[in-house]
Amino acid sequence: MMNKDYDVVIIGAGFAGIKAALTLEKYDLNICVVDEGVLPGGQFIRYKKDGENSSKIPTYNKGLALVKEFNESSITYLNRSELIFINEEKEILVKLPDDSLKIIVPKTIIFATGAREIVQPFKGWDLPGVITTGAMQILLKTSGKTFCDEIVIAGSGILHYAAGATWLEKGGKIKSFYDVNSFPNKFKMLTSALASNEKRADFFAMLPDMLKIQMNAKNNIKVIEAKGDKKLEAIVLAKVDGNGNVIKGSEFEQETSLLAIGNGLVANLDVATAAGCETIYDEKLGGLVLKTNHLLETSQKDIFAAGAPSGIGGADKAELEGEICAYSVLLNQKVIDANVYYELTKDLFISRTKAISFGKTLSSMQKFNLEEIKNLDEDTTICRCENIKLKDINEAINFGLTSINSIKKKTRAGMGNCQGKTCSELVRAILQSHGHNDTNHIKTRAPLKPTSIDILAGEITFLDGSKV
Ligand SMILES: Cc1cc2nc3c(=O)[nH]c(=O)nc-3n(C[C@H](O)[C@H](O)[C@H](O)COP(=O)(O)OP(=O)(O)OC[C@H]3O[C@@H](n4cnc5c(N)ncnc54)[C@H](O)[C@@H]3O)c2cc1C
C-alpha cells in the first residue's frame, strides 16, 4: 500500500489519538499515527520503557492498557517524527528520526495534539532550578524515581497536585506546597471531580497522598520572585487576596534549589492553525481552542479535533473525543450510517458533557492575574528563546502595537526555537493587561519545527520511498 492511501492520519499519540486509532482499526481503515515523542501515551501516560509502571491511579492504568493494545496493533506509528509542514489540502510533510522528509496525503486528519503547560511569569522564573510541574511529572514517570532530596511545589489549578502526588508516590519529600487557589475554589474543583466516574475513582486512589499534601499546603500564596546567582537559591512568596492580588507587606522568602510550578494548560494548535482550522477564544474552555461542529469536525472539511485542541478537560475528555472523532470519520467516509452513529456515540456525548464541565472548573482556576502582570518587574523574561523582556513588550505596545503577531515582528518574541509556544500566551496576557484583546493564534510558518537547510534541501518521498 502506498502511504498516500492512508484513510486517516492522526497527529498525537496521547489518550485521544490512541483511542481514535484503535477504534478506527476495528473498521479496517488504514491509519497512520504521527507523534514527536518517543513512546506512545502522550503527556499523561509517561512511563519507563522496560520496567514496572503500574500506579494506584485507575485512569493511568487504563492509559497503560490502551498503550499496550496500541503497541500490539498493526497501526502505522511514526514516533520521533516531526510534522514540519501542513496545508489546507491535507498534504503533510514529516521529518523522520533519520532526517528524511516524507509526504503523506490522507483522506482525513484527526488533530490530537494535546496541551502544554503555562506559567504566569515572575522575576527569575527562567533560572535553572525552576521547572514546570509537567516537566517534573515527565522526569518522575520516565525515570521511576525522584531527582532531588526535597522540592518546593507551587501553582494554581490541579497539575501541581497531580505532580505532588507522583512525587510522594515515588518516595520523595515535599519541603513546601503553595497554592494560589483559595479553599472555596478547591472545593468547587472537588465537587466537579466527584461528579465524574473516572475522576472520582482517581480522586479516591490519590486521597492519602492528597490529604498529606493538603494538610501541609498553604493556600492563597504565590511565588513572586526566584533569586539566585546563575541557579535557583531562594524564592520570594506573598499572600494573595480573594482576587489573586498580592497583599503588600505579606512577602516572605524561602531557601530552595528546586521549585516546580504550574498555572494550567493551553491547547497545542500550531499544526491545526497551519492547516487553516479556525480558532475561537473562550476562557471557559481554556482560552484559544479550535472551532468544531457537532461531529467534532473543524472548520476544515475532513479535519477533526480530539482532546485539548477543542477545550482543556483532561484524559477522560480526550479519550471520549478520540472515540467520537473515530465514529464521525466513519460516518463521513460512509462506513456507518447516521442511525449507527447515533447509537455508538449517544452515551459518549453524555459523558463528554461532564468532562467539559470539569474542564471549565479547571479553566476558571488558571486565569492570569492581569493586575499582577502590570506589577511585574520590567526585567522579567517573557520570550525565553530570544531573551525578550517585559520592558520590550511594553515598549512595543506603547509604540501602538496591539496584536501578538505585530509584537512578534517588532521584538522577535515568538521567533525562537519554540516558535512562541511559551511566550505567545504571555504576550496575549500582557496585551490584555493594557486593555487590548487579541484572540488570534500566533502565526505559524513552515518549517513548524527547527529544521536544517540540508534536510530541507533533501529529497521528499512517500513513506514507502516512492517518488512524489
Ligand atoms: C506537561 C503535562 C503534564 C500532564 N500531566 C497530567 C497528569 O499527570 N494527569 C492528568 O490527568 N493529566 C495530565 N495532563 C493533562 C493532559 O493533557 C491530559 O490528561 C491527557 O494527556 C490528554 O490527552 P491527549 O491525547 O489529548 O493529549 P496528550 O496526552 O498531550 O498527547 C498529545 C500528543 O501529541 C503529540 N504532539 C503534539 N503536537 C505535535 C506535533 N506538532 N507533531 C507531532 N506530535 C505532536 C505530543 O507529543 C503528545 O504525545 C498533563 C498535560 C501536560 C501538558
The ligand as an ORCA input file, in Angstrom:
! r2SCAN-3c Opt
* xyz 0 1
  C       3.175     18.516     30.773
  C       1.811     17.952     31.046
  C       1.609     17.032     32.072
  C       0.357     16.495     32.316
  N       0.199     15.609     33.339
  C      -1.036     15.127     33.610
  C      -1.251     14.233     34.677
  O      -0.335     13.859     35.389
  N      -2.514     13.796     34.894
  C      -3.564     14.172     34.093
  O      -4.706     13.747     34.287
  N      -3.383     14.999     33.079
  C      -2.160     15.494     32.825
  N      -2.005     16.373     31.796
  C      -3.184     16.797     31.036
  C      -3.265     16.019     29.737
  O      -3.356     16.974     28.717
  C      -4.434     15.066     29.647
  O      -4.742     14.420     30.807
  C      -4.260     13.967     28.581
  O      -2.927     13.593     28.465
  C      -4.765     14.466     27.292
  O      -4.565     13.517     26.286
  P      -4.431     13.977     24.776
  O      -4.375     12.754     23.952
  O      -5.481     14.970     24.442
  O      -3.081     14.799     24.710
  P      -1.592     14.447     25.096
  O      -1.516     13.370     26.068
  O      -0.960     15.745     25.409
  O      -0.986     13.901     23.721
  C      -0.718     14.734     22.642
  C       0.403     14.132     21.840
  O       0.553     14.899     20.664
  C       1.904     14.995     20.347
  N       2.084     16.192     19.527
  C       1.684     17.447     19.810
  N       1.999     18.274     18.801
  C       2.608     17.510     17.858
  C       3.190     17.784     16.592
  N       3.194     19.006     16.084
  N       3.750     16.772     15.896
  C       3.764     15.505     16.414
  N       3.237     15.189     17.612
  C       2.667     16.174     18.315
  C       2.619     15.073     21.683
  O       3.956     14.635     21.562
  C       1.751     14.157     22.551
  O       2.277     12.861     22.620
  C      -0.740     16.896     31.522
  C      -0.534     17.809     30.498
  C       0.714     18.328     30.251
  C       0.898     19.313     29.138
*
